[in-house]
Amino acid sequence: MAYSMDLRERVVAAVNGGEPIAIVAKRFQVARPTVRDWRDRAERDALTPGVPGPKSPTKITPEDDQLMRDMIAKRPGITANELRVMLSVEVAECTVCRRLKKLGLTLKKSR
């Protein structure tokens, strides 16, 4: 949950009024880096909280989704790392795992 704008404004006003960041942080029960961040953001007129969620569009395309479905059907023992190198974009192995989970696909371990 984001901090209220009222709190943010009071914290920034206290720092701009000359109070040390450590004292302000303790009084308002927020972390010192948060106080510094709010002070810097207020100087840029960007004190409002950001929108939570993904920061950029997904790299994995619908074509990559289909490729993963096909490869898992063909080779149930395929690993996420093997799938990763077949994709049209360069992503981390954990990204492939998250996408598989989102698609409802599981990888079967070969014994």
FIKOL-55620 format. One line per field, with one value per residue (C-alpha): x, y, z negated. Coordinates in steps of 0.5 Angstrom, whole numbers, plus 2048, in hexadecimal, padded with zeros to 3 digits. Last residue first. Layout:
<sites>
c1	(X,...)
c2	(Y,...)
c3	(Z,...)
</sites>
This chain:
<sites>
c1	(81C,819,816,810,80F,809,804,7FE,800,802,806,80A,80B,80D,812,815,816,81A,81E,820,81E,821,81C,81A,819,81D,823,81D,81A,821,821,81A,81C,819,817,810,813,80E,808,80D,810,809,807,80E,80D,806,808,80E,809,805,80B,80F,812,80D,80B,80F,80E,80A,805,804,803,807,806,805,80B,80D,80E,816,818,812,816,81C,819,815,81B,81F,819,818,820,81F,81A,813,811,80E,813,818,819,819,81E,823,821,824,81F,820,819,81A,81A,814,810,812,810,809,808,809,805,7FF,800,7FF,804,803,800)
c2	(7B0,7B6,7BC,7BE,7C6,7C9,7CD,7D1,7D7,7DC,7D6,7D5,7DD,7DD,7D7,7DB,7E1,7DD,7DB,7E2,7E5,7E6,7E6,7E2,7DC,7D5,7D7,7D8,7D1,7CD,7D2,7D0,7C8,7C3,7BD,7BD,7BE,7BE,7C1,7C5,7C8,7C9,7CD,7D1,7D3,7D5,7DA,7DC,7DE,7E2,7E6,7E6,7ED,7EF,7F7,7FB,7FD,7F7,7F9,7FF,806,80B,80F,816,81A,81C,823,823,826,821,81B,81D,81E,818,814,816,815,80E,80D,80F,80A,80C,80D,814,816,811,813,81B,81A,816,81B,821,826,82D,82F,82B,824,826,828,822,81D,821,821,819,818,81C,819,812,80C,807,800)
c3	(81E,822,81E,821,823,821,825,823,827,821,81E,825,825,81E,820,826,822,81D,823,824,82B,832,837,83D,838,839,834,82F,830,82F,828,826,827,82C,829,82C,833,839,835,831,838,83A,834,834,83B,83A,835,839,83F,839,838,832,831,82C,82C,827,820,81E,818,813,815,812,80C,80D,80B,812,812,814,80D,80A,80D,809,802,803,805,7FF,7FA,7FD,7FC,7F5,7F4,7F1,7EA,7EB,7E5,7E6,7EE,7EC,7E7,7EC,7F1,7ED,7EC,7F1,7F3,7F9,7F5,7F1,7F7,7FB,7F5,7F5,7FC,7FC,7F6,7FA,800,7FD,7FD,802,800)
</sites>
